[in-house]
Amino acid sequence: MPREILLNAFDMACVGHIQQGMWTHPRDTATSYNRIEHWTGLARLLERGLFDGLFLADVLGVYDVLDGRPDGAIRAAAQVPLLDPALVVPAMAAVTQHLSFGITANLSYEAPYLLARRFSTLDHLTGGRIGWNIVTGYLDSAARGMGLDRQMRHDDRYDLADEYMEVVYRLWEQSWEEGAVRADRAAGVYADPARVRRVRHEGRQFRLDAIHLCEPSPQRTPVLWQAGASDRGRRFAATHAECVFLNGGPPEVLAPQIAALRAATPRPIRVFVGATLVIGSSDADAAGKLADYRRHASVEGALAHAAASLGIDFNAYGEDEPIGGSGNAIQSNVALMRSVAGGTLTRRGLVDQFILGSRQRPWTGTASSLADRMVAYAEATGCDGFNLSRTVIPECLEDVVDRLVPALQERGAYKRAYRPGTAREKLLGGGRLLEAPHPAALLRAGSS
């Protein structure tokens, strides 16, 4: 019996997310990203397909590395304009019962006191269906937007993040004891002050003297996601993450990475791999659909996105000139792109990889063949599931719900009903709260 595959939709509150240019397709509806009906319709579709979650990416700043200007990103709508993902979640939660929501939030530019309240609020309003994708940012344009000259160095950002996590853990887990809320109408006592603690922190980066503003939410700490794949990012994930998101790649490359991550993590984790699917009724139909989509791909948007992600201005190099440097952005992306290119990365070689306006090569075929491929890939790599990025929306996800999901179910590789419980209970199979040896659990008020 194959392992059960988990599925998230991978999206962003913008026009162009990963596959740049798809919004120009006549059947694509991404330009309605700023209407609430867009998001409630998406949530209903995903829950009908028994998706485990909607993973919402986010970024602060605009992509202005290519030619030193944001023009390419703005023209192609490459993740700009962009809404705050946290604000679309309550509407989606109101029309669903089980779908979870993973939200990307940058900790580099927001006080822990404020971020902790926002996630507690979302956990309350969703009934325990919220997760946090922890990021430290990678754009100098974001730093300038916050009044700084440039972002911190890569590893320094993770050092800051470790201290940040201690602070939010103490707010979520330590400030209010279980049972602090009494809601005793007769006595006129809502909460027992003796069971509410003031959190005091004096650290290198943060100072805090405060009581958490929210009573304990269903999960207290949201499900913790992390997507860092650099050496420093993997150490951070091993300490904090419950779910890890990795870029796709050949099984022989991903399998040792996933094995090393599990070996370094003293608790169960779920590993999701990014994938893009083009599903047809036949191989010929899928190939035709891919060709149709490809006519709308934006090379300019893809270059603007990739240049910012790698921290390298590709237009500073000739078409076949080796691209040097490593940048101060997402270091794992640089290593992956060089690996795919056989060690030498050129602008021409990079553009050749932009099949649908991104560096992610799509998987194309029938629902049956793609189900077989996903099952085999999960077995070969040890991953638990896939984050599926959109192409032409909503039809790409309708194809998954109506074609791929039944094919996976026929193979015994996909659930036929949701399990009860919070996002943590559904994804990880344990209780609603983090458990030891996770550092957040060790800080919980009243624990040993």
Secondary structure, 3 states (H helix, E strand, C coil): CCCCCEEEEEEECECECCCCCHHHCCCCCHHHCCCHHHHHHHHHHHHHCCCCEEEEECCCCCCCCHHHCCHHHHHHCECCCECCHHHHHHHHHHCCCCCEEEEEEECCCCCHHHHHHHHHHHHHHHCCCEEEEEECCCCHHHHHHCCCCCCCCHHHHHHHHHHHHHHHHHHHHHCECCCCEEEECCCCEEECHHHECCEEEECCCCEEEECCCCCCCCCCCCEEEECCCCHHHHHHHHHHCCEEEECCCCHHHHHHHHHHHHHHCCCCCEEEEEECEEEECCHHHHHHHHHHHHCCCCHHHHHHHHHHHHCCCHHHCCCCCCCCCCCCCCHHHHHHHHHHCCCCCCHHHHHHCCCCCCCCCCEEEEHHHHHHHHHHHHHHHCCCEEEEECCCCCHHHHHHHHHHHHHHHHCCCCCCCCCCCCHHHHHHCCCCCCCCCCHHHHCCCCCC
